[in-house]
Amino acid sequence: MPPLCPMQSATCYLNGEFLPLAAAKVSVLDRGFIFGDGVYEVIPVYGRKAFRLNHHLQRLQNSLDAIRIDNPLSNQEWQQIIDTLIEQNEGDEQSIYLHVTRGVAQRDHAFPAYTPATVFLMSNPLLAPEPTTVALGIKAVTLPDIRWLNCHIKAISLLPNILFRQQAIDSGSDEAILIRDGMATEGAASNLFIVKDGVIITPPKGSQLLPGITRDLIVELAQQHQLNCEEREITEQQLFDADEIWISSSTKEVVPVLELNQQTVGGGQPGPVWKQIYLLYQAMKQELRNGQHK
């Protein structure tokens, strides 16, 4: 039997109990396992404080409402569980994965009646982007967006995204930027920004992309610091004509894309607008560590 990886000795939470991750077990009849019938969140932790927790819990509520699962916990109960999980795991910087499914029931596409939801949370180490990634950026490819029409739901059924990401890796890239009906929507596991003539542009929120918490924070930071930021559609041609391209997520933060489909983006170096946003983001993280933000 192979040895346990270090992560499996971490403490997780499953249906009311804190226990070692290696000991956590879920029924094979759980609808998350059978159907991918559930939703999730990933919450970064800086200085042992959950970042933008209220925003993540609101998005969780929106996703649960969209797939008609009653929220099994109040916001206060979620916060207590998350705070305890942070305390019981090592590291000042963590990533909390939170997962809710419709629960265990006989296999049937119709919703089961009176079935308690399955609630699972775990903590992983949160590693800041490598300095080389920050300095050299990443490579991306464009791929047709073949997903369903409810991408605003943070569903656990991520097979298309997995295939997108693997296609990107197979091509020697780090991320896929998705194109639907001639418009760039988002990355396989990230939101999308471009800069043209000093203007930051990100696609508007809607059913075709995930309303990213980090995305919204970048928009807020730009507005607070008088940077020109617009939420509007990005055509495929505008993507290739951009001076800067970035992707963002809770774990990636905000990363410059310096090569797209083997073509250099801008001057092949992280752009000046990205540098401003990156520094503002790092400052906000430090303020959270110092107890000045939630």
C-alpha positions as protocol buffer text, in pm:
chain_id: "A"
residue {
  index: 1
  type: MET
  ca { x: 0 y: 0 z: 0 }
}
residue {
  index: 2
  type: PRO
  ca { x: 151 y: 339 z: -94 }
}
residue {
  index: 3
  type: PRO
  ca { x: 235 y: 574 z: 194 }
}
residue {
  index: 4
  type: LEU
  ca { x: -3 y: 856 z: 271 }
}
residue {
  index: 5
  type: CYS
  ca { x: 84 y: 1190 z: 119 }
}
residue {
  index: 6
  type: PRO
  ca { x: 144 y: 1466 z: 380 }
}
residue {
  index: 7
  type: MET
  ca { x: -190 y: 1632 z: 298 }
}
residue {
  index: 8
  type: GLN
  ca { x: -380 y: 1323 z: 411 }
}
residue {
  index: 9
  type: SER
  ca { x: -267 y: 1378 z: 769 }
}
residue {
  index: 10
  type: ALA
  ca { x: -442 y: 1717 z: 766 }
}
residue {
  index: 11
  type: THR
  ca { x: -767 y: 1774 z: 953 }
}
residue {
  index: 12
  type: CYS
  ca { x: -1087 y: 1803 z: 751 }
}
residue {
  index: 13
  type: TYR
  ca { x: -1457 y: 1846 z: 833 }
}
residue {
  index: 14
  type: LEU
  ca { x: -1726 y: 1602 z: 720 }
}
residue {
  index: 15
  type: ASN
  ca { x: -2091 y: 1617 z: 822 }
}
residue {
  index: 16
  type: GLY
  ca { x: -2042 y: 1760 z: 1169 }
}
residue {
  index: 17
  type: GLU
  ca { x: -1708 y: 1599 z: 1256 }
}
residue {
  index: 18
  type: PHE
  ca { x: -1346 y: 1714 z: 1240 }
}
residue {
  index: 19
  type: LEU
  ca { x: -1123 y: 1418 z: 1153 }
}
residue {
  index: 20
  type: PRO
  ca { x: -802 y: 1327 z: 967 }
}
residue {
  index: 21
  type: LEU
  ca { x: -843 y: 1366 z: 593 }
}
residue {
  index: 22
  type: ALA
  ca { x: -730 y: 1006 z: 536 }
}
residue {
  index: 23
  type: ALA
  ca { x: -1016 y: 885 z: 758 }
}
residue {
  index: 24
  type: ALA
  ca { x: -1293 y: 1077 z: 579 }
}
residue {
  index: 25
  type: LYS
  ca { x: -1534 y: 852 z: 388 }
}
residue {
  index: 26
  type: VAL
  ca { x: -1841 y: 926 z: 175 }
}
residue {
  index: 27
  type: SER
  ca { x: -2098 y: 675 z: 48 }
}
residue {
  index: 28
  type: VAL
  ca { x: -2068 y: 566 z: -315 }
}
residue {
  index: 29
  type: LEU
  ca { x: -2438 y: 659 z: -337 }
}
residue {
  index: 30
  type: ASP
  ca { x: -2364 y: 1022 z: -259 }
}
residue {
  index: 31
  type: ARG
  ca { x: -2510 y: 1226 z: -545 }
}
residue {
  index: 32
  type: GLY
  ca { x: -2187 y: 1420 z: -568 }
}
residue {
  index: 33
  type: PHE
  ca { x: -2010 y: 1094 z: -657 }
}
residue {
  index: 34
  type: ILE
  ca { x: -2286 y: 956 z: -881 }
}
residue {
  index: 35
  type: PHE
  ca { x: -2398 y: 1273 z: -1061 }
}
residue {
  index: 36
  type: GLY
  ca { x: -2160 y: 1557 z: -969 }
}
residue {
  index: 37
  type: ASP
  ca { x: -2470 y: 1703 z: -799 }
}
residue {
  index: 38
  type: GLY
  ca { x: -2319 y: 1971 z: -580 }
}
residue {
  index: 39
  type: VAL
  ca { x: -2133 y: 2300 z: -556 }
}
residue {
  index: 40
  type: TYR
  ca { x: -1808 y: 2419 z: -404 }
}
residue {
  index: 41
  type: GLU
  ca { x: -1595 y: 2717 z: -301 }
}
residue {
  index: 42
  type: VAL
  ca { x: -1221 y: 2775 z: -260 }
}
residue {
  index: 43
  type: ILE
  ca { x: -1133 y: 3038 z: 1 }
}
residue {
  index: 44
  type: PRO
  ca { x: -778 y: 3173 z: 45 }
}
residue {
  index: 45
  type: VAL
  ca { x: -644 y: 3227 z: 397 }
}
residue {
  index: 46
  type: TYR
  ca { x: -375 y: 3486 z: 475 }
}
residue {
  index: 47
  type: GLY
  ca { x: -230 y: 3523 z: 823 }
}
residue {
  index: 48
  type: ARG
  ca { x: -481 y: 3256 z: 939 }
}
residue {
  index: 49
  type: LYS
  ca { x: -771 y: 3480 z: 830 }
}
residue {
  index: 50
  type: ALA
  ca { x: -1017 y: 3378 z: 557 }
}
residue {
  index: 51
  type: PHE
  ca { x: -1007 y: 3635 z: 275 }
}
residue {
  index: 52
  type: ARG
  ca { x: -1336 y: 3784 z: 149 }
}
residue {
  index: 53
  type: LEU
  ca { x: -1528 y: 3517 z: 338 }
}
residue {
  index: 54
  type: ASN
  ca { x: -1865 y: 3693 z: 320 }
}
residue {
  index: 55
  type: HIS
  ca { x: -1829 y: 3719 z: -58 }
}
residue {
  index: 56
  type: HIS
  ca { x: -1751 y: 3348 z: -87 }
}
residue {
  index: 57
  type: LEU
  ca { x: -2045 y: 3254 z: 136 }
}
residue {
  index: 58
  type: GLN
  ca { x: -2278 y: 3468 z: -72 }
}
residue {
  index: 59
  type: ARG
  ca { x: -2158 y: 3301 z: -392 }
}
residue {
  index: 60
  type: LEU
  ca { x: -2206 y: 2963 z: -223 }
}
residue {
  index: 61
  type: GLN
  ca { x: -2563 y: 3064 z: -139 }
}
residue {
  index: 62
  type: ASN
  ca { x: -2623 y: 3173 z: -499 }
}
residue {
  index: 63
  type: SER
  ca { x: -2494 y: 2840 z: -631 }
}
residue {
  index: 64
  type: LEU
  ca { x: -2703 y: 2639 z: -382 }
}
residue {
  index: 65
  type: ASP
  ca { x: -3013 y: 2838 z: -476 }
}
residue {
  index: 66
  type: ALA
  ca { x: -2946 y: 2779 z: -845 }
}
residue {
  index: 67
  type: ILE
  ca { x: -2941 y: 2399 z: -805 }
}
residue {
  index: 68
  type: ARG
  ca { x: -3213 y: 2395 z: -536 }
}
residue {
  index: 69
  type: ILE
  ca { x: -3017 y: 2270 z: -236 }
}
residue {
  index: 70
  type: ASP
  ca { x: -3109 y: 2426 z: 98 }
}
residue {
  index: 71
  type: ASN
  ca { x: -2807 y: 2578 z: 267 }
}
residue {
  index: 72
  type: PRO
  ca { x: -2732 y: 2332 z: 549 }
}
residue {
  index: 73
  type: LEU
  ca { x: -2562 y: 2595 z: 769 }
}
residue {
  index: 74
  type: SER
  ca { x: -2593 y: 2959 z: 863 }
}
residue {
  index: 75
  type: ASN
  ca { x: -2315 y: 3203 z: 777 }
}
residue {
  index: 76
  type: GLN
  ca { x: -2214 y: 3206 z: 1143 }
}
residue {
  index: 77
  type: GLU
  ca { x: -2189 y: 2825 z: 1147 }
}
residue {
  index: 78
  type: TRP
  ca { x: -1986 y: 2826 z: 825 }
}
residue {
  index: 79
  type: GLN
  ca { x: -1749 y: 3080 z: 977 }
}
residue {
  index: 80
  type: GLN
  ca { x: -1708 y: 2879 z: 1297 }
}
residue {
  index: 81
  type: ILE
  ca { x: -1625 y: 2563 z: 1103 }
}
residue {
  index: 82
  type: ILE
  ca { x: -1379 y: 2747 z: 876 }
}
residue {
  index: 83
  type: ASP
  ca { x: -1210 y: 2920 z: 1171 }
}
residue {
  index: 84
  type: THR
  ca { x: -1173 y: 2587 z: 1353 }
}
residue {
  index: 85
  type: LEU
  ca { x: -1038 y: 2417 z: 1041 }
}
residue {
  index: 86
  type: ILE
  ca { x: -778 y: 2693 z: 999 }
}
residue {
  index: 87
  type: GLU
  ca { x: -676 y: 2653 z: 1365 }
}
residue {
  index: 88
  type: GLN
  ca { x: -641 y: 2274 z: 1335 }
}
residue {
  index: 89
  type: ASN
  ca { x: -419 y: 2284 z: 1025 }
}
residue {
  index: 90
  type: GLU
  ca { x: -65 y: 2405 z: 981 }
}
residue {
  index: 91
  type: GLY
  ca { x: 41 y: 2719 z: 803 }
}
residue {
  index: 92
  type: ASP
  ca { x: -56 y: 3085 z: 814 }
}
residue {
  index: 93
  type: GLU
  ca { x: -148 y: 3069 z: 443 }
}
residue {
  index: 94
  type: GLN
  ca { x: -410 y: 2807 z: 358 }
}
residue {
  index: 95
  type: SER
  ca { x: -670 y: 2729 z: 94 }
}
residue {
  index: 96
  type: ILE
  ca { x: -1007 y: 2612 z: 227 }
}
residue {
  index: 97
  type: TYR
  ca { x: -1201 y: 2384 z: -7 }
}
residue {
  index: 98
  type: LEU
  ca { x: -1573 y: 2373 z: 76 }
}
residue {
  index: 99
  type: HIS
  ca { x: -1806 y: 2120 z: -90 }
}
residue {
  index: 100
  type: VAL
  ca { x: -2181 y: 2064 z: -57 }
}
residue {
  index: 101
  type: THR
  ca { x: -2373 y: 1785 z: -236 }
}
residue {
  index: 102
  type: ARG
  ca { x: -2740 y: 1686 z: -238 }
}
residue {
  index: 103
  type: GLY
  ca { x: -2653 y: 1389 z: -17 }
}
residue {
  index: 104
  type: VAL
  ca { x: -2692 y: 1011 z: -21 }
}
residue {
  index: 105
  type: ALA
  ca { x: -2989 y: 856 z: -199 }
}
residue {
  index: 106
  type: GLN
  ca { x: -3091 y: 577 z: -434 }
}
residue {
  index: 107
  type: ARG
  ca { x: -2966 y: 653 z: -784 }
}
residue {
  index: 108
  type: ASP
  ca { x: -3239 y: 846 z: -963 }
}
residue {
  index: 109
  type: HIS
  ca { x: -3214 y: 1167 z: -1163 }
}
residue {
  index: 110
  type: ALA
  ca { x: -3507 y: 1322 z: -973 }
}
residue {
  index: 111
  type: PHE
  ca { x: -3430 y: 1503 z: -648 }
}
residue {
  index: 112
  type: PRO
  ca { x: -3462 y: 1277 z: -342 }
}
residue {
  index: 113
  type: ALA
  ca { x: -3698 y: 1389 z: -68 }
}
residue {
  index: 114
  type: TYR
  ca { x: -3574 y: 1479 z: 280 }
}
residue {
  index: 115
  type: THR
  ca { x: -3210 y: 1390 z: 213 }
}
residue {
  index: 116
  type: PRO
  ca { x: -2952 y: 1573 z: 428 }
}
residue {
  index: 117
  type: ALA
  ca { x: -2680 y: 1748 z: 230 }
}
residue {
  index: 118
  type: THR
  ca { x: -2322 y: 1622 z: 248 }
}
residue {
  index: 119
  type: VAL
  ca { x: -2088 y: 1893 z: 379 }
}
residue {
  index: 120
  type: PHE
  ca { x: -1712 y: 1855 z: 339 }
}
residue {
  index: 121
  type: LEU
  ca { x: -1427 y: 2102 z: 399 }
}
residue {
  index: 122
  type: MET
  ca { x: -1051 y: 2058 z: 387 }
}
residue {
  index: 123
  type: SER
  ca { x: -744 y: 2278 z: 409 }
}
residue {
  index: 124
  type: ASN
  ca { x: -453 y: 2274 z: 165 }
}
residue {
  index: 125
  type: PRO
  ca { x: -134 y: 2478 z: 181 }
}
residue {
  index: 126
  type: LEU
  ca { x: -174 y: 2803 z: -12 }
}
residue {
  index: 127
  type: LEU
  ca { x: 140 y: 2869 z: -211 }
}
residue {
  index: 128
  type: ALA
  ca { x: 196 y: 3217 z: -349 }
}
residue {
  index: 129
  type: PRO
  ca { x: 265 y: 3229 z: -723 }
}
residue {
  index: 130
  type: GLU
  ca { x: 631 y: 3152 z: -792 }
}
residue {
  index: 131
  type: PRO
  ca { x: 847 y: 3464 z: -843 }
}
residue {
  index: 132
  type: THR
  ca { x: 940 y: 3329 z: -1186 }
}
residue {
  index: 133
  type: THR
  ca { x: 571 y: 3305 z: -1276 }
}
residue {
  index: 134
  type: VAL
  ca { x: 517 y: 3663 z: -1165 }
}
residue {
  index: 135
  type: ALA
  ca { x: 822 y: 3785 z: -1355 }
}
residue {
  index: 136
  type: LEU
  ca { x: 786 y: 3573 z: -1668 }
}
residue {
  index: 137
  type: GLY
  ca { x: 409 y: 3531 z: -1682 }
}
residue {
  index: 138
  type: ILE
  ca { x: 236 y: 3227 z: -1827 }
}
residue {
  index: 139
  type: LYS
  ca { x: 146 y: 3083 z: -2165 }
}
residue {
  index: 140
  type: ALA
  ca { x: -214 y: 3030 z: -2274 }
}
residue {
  index: 141
  type: VAL
  ca { x: -407 y: 2887 z: -2567 }
}
residue {
  index: 142
  type: THR
  ca { x: -757 y: 2962 z: -2689 }
}
residue {
  index: 143
  type: LEU
  ca { x: -1014 y: 2680 z: -2704 }
}
residue {
  index: 144
  type: PRO
  ca { x: -1383 y: 2667 z: -2799 }
}
residue {
  index: 145
  type: ASP
  ca { x: -1605 y: 2691 z: -2492 }
}
residue {
  index: 146
  type: ILE
  ca { x: -1812 y: 2371 z: -2507 }
}
residue {
  index: 147
  type: ARG
  ca { x: -1956 y: 2394 z: -2154 }
}
residue {
  index: 148
  type: TRP
  ca { x: -2321 y: 2424 z: -2051 }
}
residue {
  index: 149
  type: LEU
  ca { x: -2505 y: 2756 z: -2025 }
}
residue {
  index: 150
  type: ASN
  ca { x: -2493 y: 2794 z: -1645 }
}
residue {
  index: 151
  type: CYS
  ca { x: -2124 y: 2863 z: -1589 }
}
residue {
  index: 152
  type: HIS
  ca { x: -2212 y: 3111 z: -1312 }
}
residue {
  index: 153
  type: ILE
  ca { x: -2288 y: 2812 z: -1087 }
}
residue {
  index: 154
  type: LYS
  ca { x: -1973 y: 2690 z: -912 }
}
residue {
  index: 155
  type: ALA
  ca { x: -2061 y: 2326 z: -971 }
}
residue {
  index: 156
  type: ILE
  ca { x: -1840 y: 2032 z: -876 }
}
residue {
  index: 157
  type: SER
  ca { x: -1894 y: 1871 z: -1220 }
}
residue {
  index: 158
  type: LEU
  ca { x: -1579 y: 2012 z: -1381 }
}
residue {
  index: 159
  type: LEU
  ca { x: -1498 y: 1758 z: -1653 }
}
residue {
  index: 160
  type: PRO
  ca { x: -1496 y: 2015 z: -1939 }
}
residue {
  index: 161
  type: ASN
  ca { x: -1261 y: 2241 z: -1740 }
}
residue {
  index: 162
  type: ILE
  ca { x: -1032 y: 1946 z: -1670 }
}
residue {
  index: 163
  type: LEU
  ca { x: -1017 y: 1863 z: -2039 }
}
residue {
  index: 164
  type: PHE
  ca { x: -948 y: 2228 z: -2128 }
}
residue {
  index: 165
  type: ARG
  ca { x: -664 y: 2246 z: -1878 }
}
residue {
  index: 166
  type: GLN
  ca { x: -511 y: 1921 z: -2001 }
}
residue {
  index: 167
  type: GLN
  ca { x: -529 y: 2042 z: -2363 }
}
residue {
  index: 168
  type: ALA
  ca { x: -343 y: 2353 z: -2255 }
}
residue {
  index: 169
  type: ILE
  ca { x: -77 y: 2149 z: -2076 }
}
residue {
  index: 170
  type: ASP
  ca { x: -43 y: 1912 z: -2371 }
}
residue {
  index: 171
  type: SER
  ca { x: 28 y: 2212 z: -2595 }
}
residue {
  index: 172
  type: GLY
  ca { x: 300 y: 2341 z: -2359 }
}
residue {
  index: 173
  type: SER
  ca { x: 80 y: 2610 z: -2206 }
}
residue {
  index: 174
  type: ASP
  ca { x: -48 y: 2681 z: -1856 }
}
residue {
  index: 175
  type: GLU
  ca { x: -409 y: 2783 z: -1911 }
}
residue {
  index: 176
  type: ALA
  ca { x: -686 y: 2780 z: -2172 }
}
residue {
  index: 177
  type: ILE
  ca { x: -882 y: 3096 z: -2253 }
}
residue {
  index: 178
  type: LEU
  ca { x: -1230 y: 3002 z: -2372 }
}
residue {
  index: 179
  type: ILE
  ca { x: -1408 y: 3141 z: -2677 }
}
residue {
  index: 180
  type: ARG
  ca { x: -1787 y: 3125 z: -2722 }
}
residue {
  index: 181
  type: ASP
  ca { x: -1963 y: 3278 z: -3024 }
}
residue {
  index: 182
  type: GLY
  ca { x: -1657 y: 3484 z: -3104 }
}
residue {
  index: 183
  type: MET
  ca { x: -1624 y: 3624 z: -2751 }
}
residue {
  index: 184
  type: ALA
  ca { x: -1354 y: 3546 z: -2492 }
}
residue {
  index: 185
  type: THR
  ca { x: -1529 y: 3449 z: -2169 }
}
residue {
  index: 186
  type: GLU
  ca { x: -1282 y: 3325 z: -1906 }
}
residue {
  index: 187
  type: GLY
  ca { x: -1007 y: 3073 z: -1843 }
}
residue {
  index: 188
  type: ALA
  ca { x: -1052 y: 2704 z: -1774 }
}
residue {
  index: 189
  type: ALA
  ca { x: -996 y: 2782 z: -1403 }
}
residue {
  index: 190
  type: SER
  ca { x: -970 y: 3161 z: -1397 }
}
residue {
  index: 191
  type: ASN
  ca { x: -1129 y: 3491 z: -1492 }
}
residue {
  index: 192
  type: LEU
  ca { x: -998 y: 3705 z: -1777 }
}
residue {
  index: 193
  type: PHE
  ca { x: -875 y: 4064 z: -1807 }
}
residue {
  index: 194
  type: ILE
  ca { x: -717 y: 4254 z: -2093 }
}
residue {
  index: 195
  type: VAL
  ca { x: -568 y: 4602 z: -2113 }
}
residue {
  index: 196
  type: LYS
  ca { x: -591 y: 4816 z: -2426 }
}
residue {
  index: 197
  type: ASP
  ca { x: -464 y: 5174 z: -2441 }
}
residue {
  index: 198
  type: GLY
  ca { x: -453 y: 5186 z: -2061 }
}
residue {
  index: 199
  type: VAL
  ca { x: -812 y: 5064 z: -2013 }
}
residue {
  index: 200
  type: ILE
  ca { x: -870 y: 4745 z: -1809 }
}
residue {
  index: 201
  type: ILE
  ca { x: -1147 y: 4533 z: -1963 }
}
residue {
  index: 202
  type: THR
  ca { x: -1311 y: 4220 z: -1820 }
}
residue {
  index: 203
  type: PRO
  ca { x: -1618 y: 4037 z: -1950 }
}
residue {
  index: 204
  type: PRO
  ca { x: -1942 y: 4126 z: -1768 }
}
residue {
  index: 205
  type: LYS
  ca { x: -2087 y: 3879 z: -1523 }
}
residue {
  index: 206
  type: GLY
  ca { x: -2360 y: 3649 z: -1653 }
}
residue {
  index: 207
  type: SER
  ca { x: -2441 y: 3284 z: -1710 }
}
residue {
  index: 208
  type: GLN
  ca { x: -2141 y: 3227 z: -1939 }
}
residue {
  index: 209
  type: LEU
  ca { x: -1872 y: 3279 z: -1675 }
}
residue {
  index: 210
  type: LEU
  ca { x: -1807 y: 3234 z: -1305 }
}
residue {
  index: 211
  type: PRO
  ca { x: -1847 y: 3554 z: -1099 }
}
residue {
  index: 212
  type: GLY
  ca { x: -1498 y: 3537 z: -953 }
}
residue {
  index: 213
  type: ILE
  ca { x: -1434 y: 3680 z: -606 }
}
residue {
  index: 214
  type: THR
  ca { x: -1081 y: 3780 z: -710 }
}
residue {
  index: 215
  type: ARG
  ca { x: -1219 y: 3923 z: -1035 }
}
residue {
  index: 216
  type: ASP
  ca { x: -1456 y: 4147 z: -839 }
}
residue {
  index: 217
  type: LEU
  ca { x: -1176 y: 4253 z: -605 }
}
residue {
  index: 218
  type: ILE
  ca { x: -957 y: 4357 z: -899 }
}
residue {
  index: 219
  type: VAL
  ca { x: -1242 y: 4567 z: -1038 }
}
residue {
  index: 220
  type: GLU
  ca { x: -1287 y: 4727 z: -692 }
}
residue {
  index: 221
  type: LEU
  ca { x: -915 y: 4801 z: -658 }
}
residue {
  index: 222
  type: ALA
  ca { x: -905 y: 4957 z: -1005 }
}
residue {
  index: 223
  type: GLN
  ca { x: -1202 y: 5180 z: -928 }
}
residue {
  index: 224
  type: GLN
  ca { x: -1068 y: 5280 z: -584 }
}
residue {
  index: 225
  type: HIS
  ca { x: -737 y: 5389 z: -737 }
}
residue {
  index: 226
  type: GLN
  ca { x: -879 y: 5572 z: -1038 }
}
residue {
  index: 227
  type: LEU
  ca { x: -769 y: 5315 z: -1293 }
}
residue {
  index: 228
  type: ASN
  ca { x: -992 y: 5302 z: -1599 }
}
residue {
  index: 229
  type: CYS
  ca { x: -1180 y: 4969 z: -1579 }
}
residue {
  index: 230
  type: GLU
  ca { x: -1473 y: 4856 z: -1792 }
}
residue {
  index: 231
  type: GLU
  ca { x: -1690 y: 4546 z: -1775 }
}
residue {
  index: 232
  type: ARG
  ca { x: -1775 y: 4461 z: -2137 }
}
residue {
  index: 233
  type: GLU
  ca { x: -1744 y: 4181 z: -2385 }
}
residue {
  index: 234
  type: ILE
  ca { x: -1406 y: 4098 z: -2536 }
}
residue {
  index: 235
  type: THR
  ca { x: -1400 y: 3972 z: -2893 }
}
residue {
  index: 236
  type: GLU
  ca { x: -1147 y: 3713 z: -2998 }
}
residue {
  index: 237
  type: GLN
  ca { x: -975 y: 3976 z: -3212 }
}
residue {
  index: 238
  type: GLN
  ca { x: -957 y: 4220 z: -2919 }
}
residue {
  index: 239
  type: LEU
  ca { x: -799 y: 3945 z: -2712 }
}
residue {
  index: 240
  type: PHE
  ca { x: -520 y: 3904 z: -2966 }
}
residue {
  index: 241
  type: ASP
  ca { x: -480 y: 4281 z: -3006 }
}
residue {
  index: 242
  type: ALA
  ca { x: -453 y: 4344 z: -2630 }
}
residue {
  index: 243
  type: ASP
  ca { x: -155 y: 4527 z: -2479 }
}
residue {
  index: 244
  type: GLU
  ca { x: -183 y: 4310 z: -2167 }
}
residue {
  index: 245
  type: ILE
  ca { x: -371 y: 3990 z: -2078 }
}
residue {
  index: 246
  type: TRP
  ca { x: -419 y: 3866 z: -1721 }
}
residue {
  index: 247
  type: ILE
  ca { x: -596 y: 3577 z: -1553 }
}
residue {
  index: 248
  type: SER
  ca { x: -717 y: 3576 z: -1192 }
}
residue {
  index: 249
  type: SER
  ca { x: -844 y: 3333 z: -930 }
}
residue {
  index: 250
  type: SER
  ca { x: -842 y: 3290 z: -553 }
}
residue {
  index: 251
  type: THR
  ca { x: -528 y: 3072 z: -566 }
}
residue {
  index: 252
  type: LYS
  ca { x: -353 y: 3223 z: -872 }
}
residue {
  index: 253
  type: GLU
  ca { x: -428 y: 3582 z: -758 }
}
residue {
  index: 254
  type: VAL
  ca { x: -357 y: 3784 z: -1074 }
}
residue {
  index: 255
  type: VAL
  ca { x: -105 y: 3656 z: -1329 }
}
residue {
  index: 256
  type: PRO
  ca { x: 7 y: 3806 z: -1662 }
}
residue {
  index: 257
  type: VAL
  ca { x: -28 y: 3604 z: -1983 }
}
residue {
  index: 258
  type: LEU
  ca { x: 275 y: 3677 z: -2199 }
}
residue {
  index: 259
  type: GLU
  ca { x: 218 y: 3425 z: -2477 }
}
residue {
  index: 260
  type: LEU
  ca { x: -113 y: 3336 z: -2644 }
}
residue {
  index: 261
  type: ASN
  ca { x: -127 y: 3063 z: -2907 }
}
residue {
  index: 262
  type: GLN
  ca { x: 253 y: 3092 z: -2939 }
}
residue {
  index: 263
  type: GLN
  ca { x: 227 y: 3466 z: -3008 }
}
residue {
  index: 264
  type: THR
  ca { x: 390 y: 3722 z: -2778 }
}
residue {
  index: 265
  type: VAL
  ca { x: 146 y: 3941 z: -2584 }
}
residue {
  index: 266
  type: GLY
  ca { x: 238 y: 4310 z: -2571 }
}
residue {
  index: 267
  type: GLY
  ca { x: 612 y: 4345 z: -2532 }
}
residue {
  index: 268
  type: GLY
  ca { x: 657 y: 3999 z: -2382 }
}
residue {
  index: 269
  type: GLN
  ca { x: 696 y: 4144 z: -2031 }
}
residue {
  index: 270
  type: PRO
  ca { x: 443 y: 4201 z: -1751 }
}
residue {
  index: 271
  type: GLY
  ca { x: 268 y: 4527 z: -1834 }
}
residue {
  index: 272
  type: PRO
  ca { x: 258 y: 4848 z: -1627 }
}
residue {
  index: 273
  type: VAL
  ca { x: -114 y: 4827 z: -1548 }
}
residue {
  index: 274
  type: TRP
  ca { x: -78 y: 4467 z: -1427 }
}
residue {
  index: 275
  type: LYS
  ca { x: 210 y: 4577 z: -1203 }
}
residue {
  index: 276
  type: GLN
  ca { x: -13 y: 4840 z: -1039 }
}
residue {
  index: 277
  type: ILE
  ca { x: -293 y: 4590 z: -973 }
}
residue {
  index: 278
  type: TYR
  ca { x: -49 y: 4325 z: -851 }
}
residue {
  index: 279
  type: LEU
  ca { x: 102 y: 4562 z: -593 }
}
residue {
  index: 280
  type: LEU
  ca { x: -242 y: 4677 z: -477 }
}
residue {
  index: 281
  type: TYR
  ca { x: -349 y: 4314 z: -436 }
}
residue {
  index: 282
  type: GLN
  ca { x: -38 y: 4230 z: -233 }
}
residue {
  index: 283
  type: ALA
  ca { x: -98 y: 4533 z: -11 }
}
residue {
  index: 284
  type: MET
  ca { x: -456 y: 4420 z: 57 }
}
residue {
  index: 285
  type: LYS
  ca { x: -334 y: 4073 z: 154 }
}
residue {
  index: 286
  type: GLN
  ca { x: -93 y: 4231 z: 401 }
}
residue {
  index: 287
  type: GLU
  ca { x: -369 y: 4445 z: 547 }
}
residue {
  index: 288
  type: LEU
  ca { x: -572 y: 4127 z: 608 }
}
residue {
  index: 289
  type: ARG
  ca { x: -275 y: 3969 z: 786 }
}
residue {
  index: 290
  type: ASN
  ca { x: -259 y: 4283 z: 999 }
}
residue {
  index: 291
  type: GLY
  ca { x: -629 y: 4257 z: 1084 }
}
residue {
  index: 292
  type: GLN
  ca { x: -744 y: 4552 z: 871 }
}
residue {
  index: 293
  type: HIS
  ca { x: -965 y: 4366 z: 619 }
}
residue {
  index: 294
  type: LYS
  ca { x: -1199 y: 4070 z: 594 }
}
